[in-house]
Amino acid sequence: MQKEQRNSFIVSKALRTFVTAAVLTAAASQLAHTADSMIVGHVVGQDAVSAINLVLPLVEVLNCMGFLICFGANAMCAQAIGSNDLDKVARTFTSTILTVMTLGLAVSLGISYFSREIVEAMSEEPRLNDMAYDYIHHYAMGGWLQMLSYGMCLFVATDGRPRMVTIAVVGGAITNGVVDLLTISVLGMGVEGAAFGSLSMFAVNILILAYYLHHPSSSYRLKWPGKHIFSTFISNVKEGAPAH
């Protein structure tokens, strides 16, 4: 009976840790856009806020891709950590980082390159198009940072370090606010400054979490997955895809 209660407590604690990290990570991007909208609305004007909101669906595309790749990989790493299969942990972790760096970068640059055409197809308000283009063109170039930040938050939380995730999210949020104020209010960069502010938040998240992942106590190590890279990617996607 005591063993069952202990196991139940461990599972419950692990679930809370995982959910907390997922919620914090999702909240981070929303916090960035809220800060962007508030500062842009006061300094640039309401049209700029409308322009940013116009292209948020493209930001959500990056969010969904990050979820599809990183959430499934994280679940596989959690199973491997529980089984003490550190070789599988390393291969899955490395495969995920490489996937985000390549596929995420390709999608980010694709959205950035075709951002003018995408904005014109989405918008029925020509007066907003230029600002919407300026925002998503610059944001999308670093959109892979958003995907990588999401994945790293999940990995670190699964390794039993939710406080590190909180520190990363808070540090990123503060950085976002400071960069927004500097680029928008001081330098007058408008919606471009808002894009740089959001990306700076994800960059800080990654730097803080990378410090932990490099620590000897971390369960994650980089190991070239070799011929298993494609099969690992497919498994990640299947694991992260919504259940039918």
C-alpha positions in Angstrom: 0.0 0.0 0.0 2.8 2.4 0.9 4.7 1.5 -2.3 1.6 2.2 -4.4 1.1 5.6 -2.6 4.8 6.4 -3.1 4.6 5.5 -6.8 1.4 7.6 -7.2 3.1 10.6 -5.5 6.1 10.3 -7.9 4.0 10.1 -11.0 1.8 13.0 -9.8 4.9 15.1 -9.1 6.4 14.3 -12.5 3.1 15.2 -14.2 2.9 18.5 -12.4 6.5 19.3 -13.3 5.8 18.5 -17.0 2.6 20.4 -17.2 4.1 23.4 -15.4 6.9 23.6 -17.9 4.5 23.2 -20.9 2.3 26.0 -19.6 5.2 28.3 -18.8 6.7 27.7 -22.3 3.4 28.4 -24.0 2.8 31.5 -21.9 6.2 32.8 -22.8 5.4 33.4 -26.5 2.0 34.9 -25.5 3.7 37.2 -23.0 6.1 38.4 -25.7 3.3 39.3 -28.1 1.3 41.0 -25.3 4.3 43.1 -24.4 4.9 43.9 -28.0 1.3 45.0 -28.5 1.2 47.2 -25.3 4.4 49.0 -26.2 3.7 49.3 -29.9 0.2 50.5 -29.2 1.4 53.3 -27.0 4.4 54.4 -29.1 3.6 53.6 -32.7 -0.3 53.4 -32.7 -3.2 51.1 -33.0 -2.6 50.3 -36.7 0.7 48.8 -35.7 -1.0 46.5 -33.2 -3.5 45.5 -35.8 -0.7 44.7 -38.2 1.0 42.5 -35.7 -2.2 40.7 -34.9 -2.8 40.2 -38.6 0.2 37.9 -38.9 0.0 36.0 -35.6 -1.4 32.9 -37.4 2.1 32.6 -39.0 3.6 32.7 -35.6 1.3 29.9 -34.5 2.5 27.8 -37.5 5.9 27.9 -35.9 4.4 27.1 -32.5 2.6 24.1 -33.9 5.7 22.8 -35.7 7.7 23.1 -32.5 5.0 21.2 -30.6 4.8 18.5 -33.2 8.6 17.9 -33.1 9.6 18.7 -29.6 6.7 17.3 -27.6 6.9 13.9 -29.0 10.7 13.8 -28.6 10.4 14.9 -25.0 8.0 12.0 -24.3 10.4 9.6 -25.8 13.3 11.0 -23.8 11.2 10.8 -20.6 10.6 7.1 -21.2 14.3 6.5 -21.9 15.3 8.4 -18.8 12.9 6.3 -16.8 14.5 3.1 -18.3 18.0 4.5 -17.7 18.7 4.2 -21.5 21.0 7.2 -21.7 22.1 6.2 -25.2 18.6 6.6 -26.5 18.2 9.8 -24.6 21.3 11.2 -26.3 20.3 10.1 -29.8 16.7 11.4 -29.4 17.9 14.7 -27.9 20.5 15.3 -30.6 18.1 14.3 -33.4 15.5 16.8 -32.2 18.0 19.6 -31.9 19.3 18.9 -35.5 15.7 18.7 -36.8 14.7 22.0 -35.3 17.9 23.7 -36.5 17.4 22.4 -40.1 13.7 22.1 -40.7 12.8 25.0 -38.4 15.4 27.2 -40.0 14.1 26.2 -43.5 10.5 27.0 -42.6 11.4 30.2 -40.8 13.4 31.5 -43.8 10.6 30.3 -46.2 8.0 32.4 -44.3 10.4 35.3 -44.2 11.2 35.1 -47.9 7.5 34.9 -49.0 6.2 37.2 -46.2 5.2 40.0 -48.6 3.0 37.6 -50.7 1.6 35.9 -47.6 0.6 39.2 -46.0 -1.1 40.5 -49.2 -3.0 37.2 -49.4 -4.1 37.5 -45.8 -4.9 41.2 -45.6 -7.8 43.2 -46.9 -6.4 46.4 -45.4 -3.6 47.7 -47.6 -2.7 50.4 -45.0 -1.6 47.6 -42.6 0.4 45.6 -45.1 3.7 47.3 -44.8 3.8 47.1 -41.0 2.6 43.5 -41.0 5.3 42.7 -43.5 8.0 44.4 -41.5 7.1 42.5 -38.4 6.7 39.0 -39.8 9.7 39.3 -42.2 12.1 40.0 -39.3 10.3 37.7 -36.8 10.2 34.7 -39.1 14.0 34.8 -39.8 14.5 33.9 -36.1 11.3 31.8 -35.7 13.4 28.7 -35.3 14.6 30.2 -32.0 11.0 30.0 -30.7 10.8 26.3 -31.7 14.2 25.5 -30.1 13.3 27.4 -26.9 10.0 25.4 -26.6 11.8 22.1 -26.9 14.6 23.0 -24.5 12.1 24.0 -21.8 10.4 20.7 -22.1 13.7 18.7 -22.0 14.9 20.6 -18.9 11.6 20.2 -17.0 11.5 16.4 -17.8 15.0 16.2 -16.3 13.5 17.4 -13.0 14.5 21.1 -13.2 11.2 23.1 -13.5 12.7 26.0 -11.6 15.4 26.4 -14.3 12.5 26.7 -16.8 10.9 29.3 -14.7 14.2 31.3 -14.5 14.6 31.0 -18.2 11.0 32.2 -18.9 11.3 35.1 -16.5 14.7 36.1 -17.7 13.5 36.0 -21.3 10.4 38.1 -20.5 12.5 40.8 -18.8 14.8 40.9 -21.8 11.9 41.1 -24.1 10.5 44.2 -22.3 13.9 45.9 -22.1 14.6 45.3 -25.8 11.1 46.5 -26.8 11.6 49.7 -24.9 15.0 50.2 -26.4 14.2 49.4 -30.0 10.7 50.9 -30.1 10.8 53.8 -27.7 14.4 54.9 -27.9 15.5 53.8 -31.4 12.1 54.3 -33.1 12.3 51.0 -34.9 8.5 50.4 -34.7 7.2 46.9 -35.4 10.6 45.7 -36.4 11.8 46.5 -32.9 8.9 44.4 -31.5 10.0 41.5 -33.6 13.5 41.8 -32.3 12.2 42.0 -28.7 10.3 38.7 -29.0 13.3 36.9 -30.6 15.6 38.2 -27.9 13.4 36.5 -25.3 13.7 33.2 -27.0 17.5 33.6 -27.4 17.9 34.3 -23.6 15.7 31.3 -22.8 18.0 29.1 -24.9 21.2 30.5 -23.4 20.0 29.9 -19.8 18.8 26.4 -20.5 21.9 25.5 -22.5 23.9 26.3 -19.4 22.0 23.7 -17.5 22.1 21.1 -20.3 25.9 21.5 -20.3 26.0 20.7 -16.6 27.3 17.2 -15.5 24.0 16.5 -13.7 22.0 16.8 -17.0 20.7 13.6 -18.5 21.2 15.0 -22.0 24.3 14.7 -24.1 24.9 15.3 -27.8 25.4 12.1 -29.8 25.2 11.8 -33.5 22.2 9.6 -34.3 23.7 8.2 -37.5 21.3 6.3 -39.7 18.6 6.5 -37.0 18.0 10.2 -37.5 15.2 9.9 -39.9 13.4 7.1 -38.0 13.8 9.1 -34.8 12.3 12.2 -36.4 9.3 10.1 -37.6 8.8 8.7 -34.2 9.0 12.1 -32.7 6.2 13.4 -35.0 4.0 10.4 -34.4 4.4 10.8 -30.6 3.7 14.5 -30.7 0.8 14.3 -33.2 -2.8 14.7 -31.8 -4.5 11.4 -31.1 -7.2 10.4 -33.5 
